[in-house]
């Protein structure tokens, strides 16, 4: 996804198909609930590293690869997401901060 599209999504704000989540030292607990809701509806975009007020907080450099692996692995885990759906997270850098 392009930086321009990400910026447009952030400007739009949260809605039926857009969700922002902060991610500190671990993935947000509600991440897969949101994924499941989007999969049961018409899809959507989840941005990790953005707060509810559209502020780009970013993800720590040492966590981006770990989070991407966790998302990909857990999306194939029936205890997290059933039926499983392979997610392919992307890291995008905006304003010198990384988002997933």
Secondary structure, 3 states (H helix, E strand, C coil): CCHHHHHHHHHHCCECCEEEECCCCCCCCCHHHHHHHHHCCCCCEEEECECCCCCECCECHHHHHHHHHHHHHHCCCCCCCCCCCCCCCCCEEECCEEEC
